[in-house]
Amino acid sequence: YKLTNATLTNLNHDITLEFGNTSLGSLIIDGTLYSVSKYHIHAPSEHTVNGKHLAVKGHLVHRSEDNRLAVVAVMYTIGSIR
């Protein structure tokens, strides 16, 4: 991934960074190229780990040329993990 300009939007249920047509980065899954299209965060996380919601969960959304999605989720904590 590399530095690029983005548009930040508060959609009330999440905060989204959209990158437009800029080539931010990509990944390959089973031979299909997925390019980053946006990143959004949820606070608190919408899913749990060991039954607990974390402070923040980020989704790095990738899209293929045929419009399929691949999402990398990143779970964040504030302070130490217990």
N, C-alpha and C positions, 0 to 999 in steps of 0.2 A: 504494500500500500504506500501511497505517496501523498504529499501535501497538495491540496487543491482548494479552490473556493467552494462554498456551499451556502445554501439558503436554509436558515433555521426557522422552523414554524412550530408554534404551540397549538396542537390539535385537541387540547383538553385531556384526552385519554393518553397521549404521549407527546413527547417533543421530538421532532424529526429534523434531520439534516439531509437535504437532497442535493445531489451532486450534478444534476443535469447530464449532459453528454460528455462530461470530462472523464477521461480514463484514469480513475483513482487506483484501481487494482483489480485483480481477478483471481479466481481459483478454477481448477479443473476437477470435475467429478465424473468418473466413468467415461472419460474422453470428451465431455462437454464443457465448454468454456462458459463460466459465469462471471460477469463483471459487476462490480459494486454499483448499486443504484441509489441506496440511501442507508442511513443509520438512524435508528430511533431508540429512545429509552423509555422505560416504565419505572415509576417509583411509587410504591414499592414494587418488587418483582411480581409478575403475574403467576409465576410458578414457585414451588417451594423446594427446599433442600432439607431433608430430614424433618419435614413437616413445618418448616419455618420459611416465611417470606424474607428475602434479602432486601437490602436498602434500595438497590437499583438493578435492573436487568437491561442490557443493551442488545439490540438486534442489528447485525451488519447484513443487510439484504443484498443478495446478488441475483442477477437476472441473466438468463441465456438469450441468444438471438431468437429462439422460438418461444420466448416469454415464460420459460419455467423458472422457478425460484429456488434458491439455496440460501438458507439463513444460518448464520453463525451467531449463537447466543453467548453473551458474556455476563456472568453474574458478579455483582460488586457488593462488597461489605464496607462499612465504615468502622474503623477501629480494628481491633483484633478479632479473629475468628475463635469461637468457643464451641 
